[in-house]
Amino acid sequence: MTAPLGLAALTVLDIAPLQHVELAEQHGFDTIGLRLLPLRRAASRTRCTRTRLRSTP
């Protein structure tokens, strides 16, 4: 059994969380780390990211 490979949040600072999810999926990562703004400042982006995360295997 191999350990899961993850894409850490600090490795791709210049992209939005939704793009981070898509990038990780395209390149076969098993997990990701996200840094999100406080919910009150980025509620719509957070909702989009959560929706996208739910749709990935």
C-alpha positions as CSV (number, residue, x, y, z in Angstrom):
1,M,0.0,0.0,0.0
2,T,1.3,3.4,-0.9
3,A,0.8,6.6,1.0
4,P,-1.5,9.2,-0.5
5,L,0.2,12.0,-2.4
6,G,-1.1,15.5,-1.6
7,L,-0.7,19.0,-3.1
8,A,0.0,21.4,-0.3
9,A,-1.5,24.9,-0.2
10,L,1.8,26.7,0.0
11,T,3.1,25.1,-3.2
12,V,0.7,27.0,-5.5
13,L,0.1,30.4,-3.8
14,D,-0.8,32.3,-7.0
15,I,-4.0,30.4,-7.8
16,A,-7.5,30.4,-6.3
17,P,-8.8,27.4,-4.3
18,L,-11.0,26.2,-7.1
19,Q,-8.1,26.2,-9.5
20,H,-6.1,24.3,-6.8
21,V,-8.7,21.6,-6.7
22,E,-8.8,21.3,-10.5
23,L,-5.0,21.3,-10.8
24,A,-4.7,18.5,-8.2
25,E,-7.3,16.4,-10.0
26,Q,-5.7,16.9,-13.4
27,H,-2.3,15.7,-12.1
28,G,-3.5,12.8,-10.0
29,F,-3.0,14.0,-6.4
30,D,-5.0,12.1,-3.8
31,T,-5.4,14.9,-1.3
32,I,-5.0,18.7,-1.2
33,G,-4.4,21.4,1.4
34,L,-6.3,24.6,1.1
35,R,-6.0,28.0,2.7
36,L,-9.3,29.8,2.7
37,L,-10.2,33.3,3.5
38,P,-12.6,33.8,6.4
39,L,-16.1,32.7,5.3
40,R,-17.6,36.2,5.7
41,R,-15.2,37.6,3.1
42,A,-15.3,34.9,0.5
43,A,-18.6,33.0,1.0
44,S,-19.4,32.5,-2.7
45,R,-15.9,31.3,-3.6
46,T,-15.9,28.9,-0.6
47,R,-19.3,27.5,-1.8
48,C,-17.9,26.9,-5.3
49,T,-14.8,25.2,-3.9
50,R,-16.8,23.0,-1.6
51,T,-19.2,22.0,-4.5
52,R,-16.2,21.2,-6.7
53,L,-14.6,19.1,-3.9
54,R,-17.7,17.1,-3.5
55,S,-17.8,16.3,-7.2
56,T,-14.2,14.8,-7.3
57,P,-13.6,11.1,-6.7
